[in-house]
């Protein structure tokens, strides 16, 4: 679990994507149903590590996160090719 958390955090930090890290272990109710890492955009659940990893492998992380891919990124270039 720790490696997956570090993988997600490393990607977000490297790409300067703003995020807020929450420690679910502080709330016993959360621990019953949620294993980290889980990704949310505000209160909307996006998916787990496997979904994040798949999006990253497909150069679709920004879309997965509900964000616009920055110009020059692989994801933006792939979208431009699809729309052409």
Secondary structure, DSSP 8 states (H G I E B T S, - for coil): -HHHHHHHHHHHHHTT-------GGG-HHHHHH--S-EEEETTEEEEEHHHHHHHHHTT-HHHHHT----TTSHHHHHHHHHH-
